[in-house]
């Protein structure tokens, strides 16, 4: 990946409403430098997000169990490789998902999944944080997200795409929003979709993360600058460094104030866009977000076309990871050697899931669950025979054929 930095000479005085028209472009070609630590963060999060989503789906069902054909409907929302069968993914973590079988309408045993007691315990802890300890914080994050938009309004579909990043529970519309009619309202959008509107503006929340971080500065006249770091081996020429230093000195425009007076063709406007994404990433629990989900915010955030190009133009602030068949934007300052510096309590809960996933995958590879899984299969097949009007003839060499519609090769003998 290559991108270009724009070099613009600035005088000593600059006002937000004064537009600089005379500017030159310097064709400085900088290579995209791979960051293994941040790539690792993204890779692990793809599987973590899929696991947490599946846990939420199963836990939200009245029976606390769902068949594979129901879970498979959400495959596209899990960000898993399209050629990876969902049953194969689920069976990697037998200490989280317990597999059993029930007959379908034809009497054929179908895989069902429920949560193990250990997974249920962690899920209960997670719900305790969401609805009790961190309830105000999570609601504030949603308020601030809506306050970033020009109309304090977003389609539910857009919020759904950011749900996991913001720490919202699976059924947040009913479990959180519906209980706060003084704050939020569901509205019908012109395209017939349902949107969520913030009814009350909170000045105390209209302060960006960067402003809070610099609130104790001695020199209040100094313009706010973004923390910047580069991947080892990232070469930055002197001319680009000079441009970057001048750009950092430009006035900072809060993402919570009106910026319609800014000329989108100027660097001061670009700094405002960078500030917008800097704030958006700080609203997420893990300080990262899929680029495609950001692109959907263009109109609500009143951004111009190709506004996400700032991710490539400012690689010292944002890192673009290509892991997981998508582009994920990571806020560099939030991580140190691949570890999140400021951890939200829900991030700690997710670390518990990560440890369970590692242990489950290791135990599965050692074959610790293989025998148990076969016994469960045989036991449920006998039970289904007793409950069904159909008579099954069980043979060891054909048991995988019985499940060919639902099974993966991983379960084969």
C-alpha positions in Angstrom: 0.0 0.0 0.0 1.3 3.5 -0.9 -0.1 6.8 0.1 0.8 10.5 -0.3 1.4 13.2 2.2 0.5 16.8 1.4 3.1 19.4 2.3 1.7 22.9 2.8 3.8 25.9 4.1 2.1 27.8 6.8 2.6 31.3 8.1 2.6 32.3 11.8 -1.1 33.2 11.8 -4.0 30.9 10.9 -7.7 31.3 11.6 -10.2 28.4 11.2 -12.3 30.3 8.7 -9.3 31.5 6.6 -8.8 29.0 3.7 -5.4 28.5 2.2 -5.7 28.1 -1.5 -2.1 28.1 -2.5 -0.7 24.8 -1.6 1.5 22.3 -3.2 1.6 18.5 -3.3 4.8 16.6 -2.5 4.8 13.1 -4.0 6.3 11.3 -1.0 5.7 7.6 -1.4 5.6 5.8 1.9 5.3 2.1 2.2 2.7 0.4 4.3 4.7 -1.2 7.1 3.3 -4.3 8.7 2.9 -4.3 12.5 2.9 -7.8 13.8 1.7 -6.9 17.3 -1.4 -5.0 16.0 -2.1 -7.6 13.4 -2.1 -10.2 16.2 -4.6 -8.0 18.1 -6.9 -7.9 15.1 -6.6 -11.7 14.3 -7.5 -12.7 17.8 -10.4 -10.3 18.0 -12.0 -11.7 14.8 -12.5 -15.1 16.5 -13.3 -13.5 19.9 -16.1 -11.4 18.3 -17.5 -14.4 16.6 -17.4 -16.4 19.9 -19.0 -13.6 21.9 -21.7 -13.2 19.3 -22.6 -16.9 19.3 -22.6 -16.8 23.1 -25.0 -13.9 23.1 -27.3 -15.6 20.5 -27.5 -18.8 22.5 -27.9 -17.1 25.9 -30.7 -14.9 24.5 -32.8 -17.9 23.5 -35.4 -19.0 26.0 -34.1 -22.6 26.0 -30.4 -21.4 26.2 -29.7 -23.7 23.2 -29.9 -23.3 19.4 -29.5 -25.8 16.5 -26.7 -25.3 14.0 -29.0 -24.3 11.2 -30.2 -21.3 13.3 -26.7 -20.2 14.2 -25.6 -20.6 10.6 -27.9 -17.8 9.5 -25.6 -15.4 11.3 -22.4 -16.6 9.6 -22.1 -13.4 7.6 -22.2 -11.3 10.7 -19.4 -13.1 12.4 -16.6 -11.9 10.1 -15.4 -15.5 9.7 -13.9 -16.8 6.5 -16.7 -17.8 4.1 -15.2 -21.2 3.6 -15.1 -22.0 7.3 -18.1 -24.1 8.4 -19.7 -22.7 11.5 -19.8 -26.1 13.2 -16.1 -26.5 12.6 -15.5 -23.2 14.3 -17.8 -24.0 17.3 -16.2 -27.4 17.9 -12.8 -25.7 18.4 -14.0 -24.6 21.8 -15.8 -27.5 23.5 -15.2 -25.8 26.9 -17.5 -23.0 25.8 -20.1 -24.7 23.5 -21.5 -28.0 24.5 -22.8 -30.0 21.6 -25.8 -32.4 21.7 -28.3 -33.7 19.2 -32.0 -33.6 18.6 -34.0 -35.1 15.8 -35.4 -32.9 13.1 -38.9 -33.4 11.5 -37.5 -36.3 9.5 -36.0 -37.9 12.6 -32.4 -37.1 11.6 -30.2 -36.1 14.5 -29.2 -32.4 14.3 -26.4 -30.7 16.2 -27.5 -28.3 18.9 -25.3 -26.1 21.0 -25.6 -24.8 24.6 -23.2 -23.0 26.8 -21.0 -24.9 29.3 -21.3 -24.0 33.0 -18.0 -22.3 32.8 -19.0 -20.1 29.8 -22.4 -19.3 31.5 -20.5 -18.1 34.5 -18.4 -15.7 32.5 -21.4 -14.6 30.5 -23.3 -13.8 33.8 -20.3 -11.7 34.9 -20.4 -9.9 31.6 -24.1 -9.1 31.9 -23.5 -7.9 35.5 -21.0 -5.4 34.2 -23.3 -4.3 31.4 -26.4 -3.8 33.4 -24.9 -2.7 36.7 -21.2 -1.7 37.1 -20.7 -0.3 33.6 -24.3 0.6 32.7 -23.8 4.4 32.8 -20.5 4.2 30.9 -22.0 2.1 28.1 -25.0 4.4 27.8 -22.7 7.4 27.7 -20.7 5.9 24.9 -23.9 5.5 22.9 -24.9 9.1 23.7 -21.5 10.4 22.6 -21.7 8.4 19.3 -25.1 10.0 18.5 -23.7 13.4 19.6 -21.0 13.1 16.9 -23.7 12.9 14.2 -25.2 16.1 12.7 -28.8 15.1 13.6 -28.0 13.1 16.8 -29.6 10.2 14.8 -28.4 6.8 13.5 -30.1 3.9 11.9 -30.3 0.9 14.2 -28.6 -1.1 11.4 -25.6 1.1 11.7 -25.5 0.9 15.5 -25.8 -2.9 15.2 -22.6 -3.0 13.2 -20.9 -1.1 16.1 -22.7 -2.9 18.9 -19.9 -5.3 19.9 -17.3 -2.5 19.6 -19.3 -0.2 22.0 -20.0 -3.0 24.5 -23.7 -2.9 23.9 -25.6 -6.1 24.8 -27.1 -8.2 22.0 -30.7 -7.1 22.6 -29.8 -3.5 23.6 -33.0 -2.0 22.0 -35.2 -3.7 24.5 -32.9 -4.2 27.5 -31.3 -0.7 27.5 -32.9 1.8 25.1 -36.5 1.1 25.9 -35.9 1.8 29.6 -34.6 5.3 28.9 -37.4 7.1 27.1 -36.1 10.5 28.4 -32.9 10.0 26.5 -33.6 8.0 23.4 -36.4 7.7 20.9 -37.0 5.2 18.0 -37.9 7.1 14.8 -39.0 6.0 11.4 -36.5 7.1 8.7 -37.4 8.2 5.2 -36.0 4.9 3.8 -38.4 3.0 6.1 -35.7 1.9 8.4 -35.8 2.5 12.1 -33.4 4.9 13.7 -32.3 5.8 17.2 -32.4 9.5 18.1 -30.8 11.2 21.1 -33.3 13.5 22.7 -31.1 15.4 25.2 -27.7 17.0 24.5 -25.3 16.7 27.4 -22.6 19.4 27.5 -20.6 17.4 30.1 -20.2 14.6 27.5 -19.3 16.9 24.6 -15.6 16.8 25.5 -13.3 14.6 23.4 -10.8 12.1 24.7 -8.0 14.3 23.4 -9.3 17.3 25.3 -9.7 15.4 28.5 -6.2 14.0 28.2 -4.8 17.5 27.8 -7.0 19.3 30.3 -4.2 19.7 32.8 -1.7 21.3 30.3 0.3 24.2 31.6 0.4 26.0 28.3 -3.3 26.2 27.3 -2.5 28.3 24.2 -0.6 25.4 22.6 -2.7 23.6 20.0 -3.7 20.1 20.8 -1.5 17.4 19.1 -2.3 13.8 18.5 0.0 11.1 20.0 2.0 9.7 17.2 4.2 6.6 16.8 5.3 4.4 13.9 6.0 0.8 13.3 9.7 -0.1 13.6 11.2 0.3 10.2 8.8 3.0 9.1 11.0 5.6 7.3 9.8 9.2 7.4 11.7 11.7 5.3 12.7 15.1 6.7 10.2 17.0 4.5 7.3 14.8 5.6 8.3 15.2 9.3 8.3 19.0 8.9 4.9 18.8 7.3 3.6 16.6 10.2 5.0 19.0 12.8 3.3 21.9 11.2 0.1 20.0 10.8 0.1 19.1 14.6 0.3 22.8 15.4 -3.0 23.6 13.5 -6.0 24.5 15.6 -7.9 21.5 16.9 -11.7 21.5 16.2 -13.7 19.3 18.6 -15.8 16.7 16.9 -18.7 17.8 19.0 -18.9 21.3 17.6 -20.2 22.6 14.3 -17.5 22.5 11.6 -19.5 23.6 8.6 -17.4 26.8 8.2 -14.2 24.7 7.5 -13.1 24.3 3.9 -12.8 20.5 3.3 -9.8 21.1 1.1 -7.6 22.4 3.8 -5.4 20.6 6.4 -7.2 22.2 9.2 -10.4 20.4 8.1 -8.4 17.2 7.8 -7.3 17.6 11.4 -10.9 17.9 12.4 -11.7 14.6 10.5 -8.7 12.9 12.2 -10.1 14.2 15.5 -13.5 12.7 14.7 -12.1 9.3 14.1 -9.7 9.6 17.1 -12.8 10.2 19.2 -14.8 7.4 17.6 -12.1 4.9 18.2 -11.8 6.0 21.8 -15.5 5.2 22.2 -14.9 1.5 21.4 -13.7 -0.9 24.1 -10.7 -2.2 22.2 -9.9 1.1 20.3 -10.3 -0.5 16.9 -13.1 -0.7 14.3 -13.7 -2.3 10.9 -13.2 0.2 8.1 -16.4 -0.8 6.3 -18.4 0.1 9.4 -16.8 3.5 9.5 -17.6 4.1 5.8 -21.3 3.8 6.7 -21.0 6.8 8.9 -20.1 9.3 6.1 -23.6 11.0 5.8 -24.5 11.0 9.5 -21.1 12.5 10.3 -21.5 15.0 7.4 -18.2 14.0 5.9 -17.1 14.5 2.3 -16.3 11.6 -0.1 -13.2 9.5 0.5 -13.0 10.8 4.1 -11.5 7.6 5.4 -8.3 8.4 3.4 -7.0 10.1 6.5 -6.3 6.6 7.9 -3.7 6.1 5.2 -2.4 9.7 5.3 -1.8 9.5 9.1 -0.2 6.1 9.7 1.4 7.4 12.9 -2.1 7.8 14.5 -4.0 4.9 12.8 -2.8 1.4 11.7 -4.7 -0.4 9.0 -4.6 -4.2 9.5 -5.5 -6.5 6.6 -6.3 -9.5 8.8 -9.6 -11.3 8.7 -10.5 -10.7 5.1 -11.2 -7.1 5.9 -9.5 -3.8 6.9 -9.5 -2.9 10.5 -8.4 0.5 11.8 -6.5 0.4 15.1 -5.7 3.4 17.3 -1.9 3.1 17.7 -1.6 5.1 21.0 -4.0 2.6 22.7 -1.6 -0.3 22.5 1.9 -1.1 23.8 3.5 -4.1 22.2 0.1 -5.5 21.3 -1.4 -5.0 24.8 -4.3 -2.6 25.5 -3.0 0.1 27.8 -6.3 1.3 29.3 -8.6 -1.7 29.8 -12.3 -1.4 30.2 -13.8 -3.9 32.7 -15.6 -5.5 29.7 -12.3 -5.9 28.0 -11.1 -7.9 31.0 -14.2 -10.1 30.7 -13.3 -10.7 27.0 -9.8 -11.6 28.1 -11.4 -14.5 30.1 -13.1 -15.6 26.9 -9.8 -15.5 25.1 -8.1 -17.7 27.7 -11.0 -20.1 27.5 -10.7 -20.2 23.7 -7.0 -20.9 23.9 -7.5 -23.7 26.5 -10.4 -25.2 24.6 -8.6 -25.3 21.3 -5.5 -26.9 23.0 -7.6 -29.5 24.8 -9.5 -30.2 21.6 -6.2 -30.7 19.7 -5.1 -33.1 22.4 -8.2 -35.2 21.9 -9.5 -34.7 25.4 -13.1 -34.1 24.1 -13.1 -36.6 21.2 -14.3 -39.6 23.2 -16.8 -37.6 25.2 -18.2 -36.2 21.9 -18.6 -39.7 20.5 -20.4 -40.9 23.6 -22.8 -37.9 23.5 -23.5 -38.7 19.8 -24.4 -42.3 20.5 -26.4 -41.5 23.6 -28.5 -38.9 21.8 -29.0 -41.1 18.8 -30.5 -43.7 21.0 -32.7 -41.2 22.7 -33.9 -39.7 19.4 -34.8 -43.3 18.2 -37.0 -43.7 21.3 -38.7 -40.4 20.8 -39.2 -40.7 17.1 -41.7 -42.7 15.0 -38.8 -43.5 12.6 -36.5 -46.4 13.2 -32.9 -45.6 12.7 -30.3 -48.3 11.9 -27.0 -47.2 13.5 -23.7 -48.3 12.1 -20.4 -46.8 13.1 -19.1 -46.6 9.5 -22.2 -44.6 8.4 -22.8 -42.3 11.3 -21.2 -39.3 9.5 -23.5 -39.9 6.5 -26.5 -39.4 8.7 -25.2 -35.9 9.6 -23.7 -35.0 6.2 -26.0 -32.0 5.8 -24.8 -30.4 9.0 -21.4 -32.0 9.8 -17.9 -31.0 9.0 -15.0 -33.3 8.3 -13.6 -32.5 11.7 -16.1 -34.8 13.4 -15.4 -37.7 11.0 -13.7 -40.7 12.4 
